[in-house]
Amino acid sequence: MVWLSGGRQDKVAYPPAGDLADRLSAAGARVEVIRPEGGSSLLPLLLLSLVGTAVIALLMLRLARGRRGGLPGGDDGGVSTKAPSVAAAPAVRFADVAGCDEAVEEVREFEEFLRSPERFMRLGAKVPSGLLLHGPPGTGKTLLAKALAAEAGVSFFAVSGSDFLERYVGVGAARVRELFAKARRAEKGAVVFIDELDAIGKRRSDASDAGNSERDQTLNQLLVELDGFEQRRKVVCVGASNRMELLDPALLRPGRLSRHVLVDLPSAEGRRAILEVHASGKPLANEVDLARLADGTAGCSGADLADILNEAAIMAARAGSDRIGQADLEEAHLRTLAGPPKRSSPLSEKEREVVAHHEAGHALVAEFSPSCDKTGRLTIRPRGRAAGLAVPTRRDRTLHSAQHVHEQLMVLLGGRAAERAVYGHVSSGAANDLQQANALARRAVTELGFSPRAGQLVDSLAGRMVRLAETTHRVIDEEVERMIAEAYRDAITMVEEHRRPLERLARALLASQELDRLEIAAALGEPPQARPALPPAGPRPEPALRRAGERSAPHPATPRRVRRRLAPALAAVRTVLGGRADRRPGAPIG
């Protein structure tokens, strides 16, 4: 603070420039110097800058060390390297596993390995270190692993493949080491179950820096643990995956996960056994027929069947019933397929007629196709996004022929064909049918080899896409289009030949809104054997693929093409002989 003449005061910054304060004092001026508390004002700024620099340097050091394989001293940036938590001892037995008897027999061998490994080692046999359970989801792979641990009386360590994946390289490998170390310390032995194994066991890349990734290092550690530098007689690793073709070959070689057990979708007898297991403890009505439900649920997994029974129990409880009836089971099956029914239908009367003819077309084509499954239930009550539904009575199939695929395409396009034959135009109700038909035709060409032009080429091997020539892709597209077009033409021909049964079925469906198998057969009124088998679909085989721009010679006339050309004349003759005129396109239903 400086007091100048006249009583005016002024403030200057400290320390003032030069020796201003000393010269003012020597000249007789009154100078008072007040130092700020805490010393110099530059010191806090200096400390703050040092602290910021240290924090930035520490973060950069952590990031660099994390990229090179983790932090030293066991510090992984707050990420735990401990193995995932261990599941409780399972209470499942092999008697609780139904529908996969062959898989149970394969897994039972490992129960003997865990109970008495010395019996095998006396004969020089090496106890297998692991097995792989593969198959569609919901077929009971986890249940089998639990039953193995429970029957053998050993500890059960259940983890998922994604539990080992972290941001820092080396954390997953540390968790694998910790997991197997815990399993080796188990007194009676252990079963290490790794679900969704493809999360860490995918085929390793050929890139130069592939070995530095977290996934690859975790897989390498798992391979080392399965090889077993340390002797472990009572530790079995069980892996489960829905996509075995994506796994690394080193993981599946002998000495590691050498036993491969397929847990496939159950057969009719297996589905019935699964339904009986899940129905135990549930009050069923006397009219319930589980065998009938099992026959109509081909393609369903054990999880699907359990969901059907649970949904049926919920519906019975909601209705106030004390028992589960057959109607509850059938309605629960429809719910799992297409969702619950809509209470308020947005369809007009005209749209309901179109939907009825559409669903009747599906049922009619399926009824008169020799190799296709017949329709078990028809409904025009909207469910989910579907305005109607035709549920087939699916049979268990292992092999599919080109004729069966052709008839499947006809059934998928039968609803669209019925709309074309009755109204002269089509609607958007066949959008989902077209998607399924295109997918089926493309699979028939690129996976099943049912195209004479495309030959035996496939577009994927072991889960990886195959590089095909541009001309080959064009041929595949043309063959898919040809198969769908031929199936659509044959479906239209079949609908026109059986116009009266189609109208009877559509009227019955409009009257009751829902028909079962017996009512469908009664409305059609013609036995399936009335129609002869269709000739093989597709043109005759060609010796080789045509070159780009080259046209092939026209195919000779076939009975199907002759019948299609004569269809209008035959329809006119039937009209004259029958004494009644067929319905005009677009005429309302009487």
Secondary structure as UniProt FT lines:
FT   STRAND          2..3
FT   HELIX           5..7
FT   STRAND          9..10
FT   TURN            18..19
FT   HELIX           20..26
FT   TURN            27..28
FT   TURN            37..38
FT   HELIX           42..67
FT   TURN            68..69
FT   HELIX           72..74
FT   TURN            77..78
FT   HELIX           94..96
FT   HELIX           101..115
FT   HELIX           117..121
FT   TURN            122..124
FT   STRAND          130..134
FT   TURN            137..138
FT   HELIX           141..152
FT   STRAND          155..160
FT   HELIX           161..164
FT   TURN            169..170
FT   HELIX           171..185
FT   STRAND          190..195
FT   HELIX           197..199
FT   TURN            208..209
FT   HELIX           210..212
FT   HELIX           214..227
FT   STRAND          235..241
FT   HELIX           244..246
FT   HELIX           249..252
FT   TURN            254..255
FT   STRAND          259..262
FT   HELIX           268..279
FT   TURN            280..281
FT   TURN            286..287
FT   HELIX           290..295
FT   TURN            298..299
FT   HELIX           302..318
FT   TURN            319..320
FT   HELIX           326..338
FT   HELIX           349..367
FT   TURN            370..371
FT   STRAND          375..379
FT   TURN            384..385
FT   STRAND          389..392
FT   HELIX           402..412
FT   HELIX           414..423
FT   HELIX           428..430
FT   HELIX           431..446
FT   TURN            452..456
FT   STRAND          460..461
FT   TURN            462..463
FT   STRAND          464..465
FT   HELIX           470..497
FT   HELIX           499..512
FT   STRAND          514..516
FT   HELIX           517..524
FT   HELIX           528..530
FT   TURN            548..549
FT   HELIX           559..565
FT   HELIX           567..578
FT   TURN            585..586
//
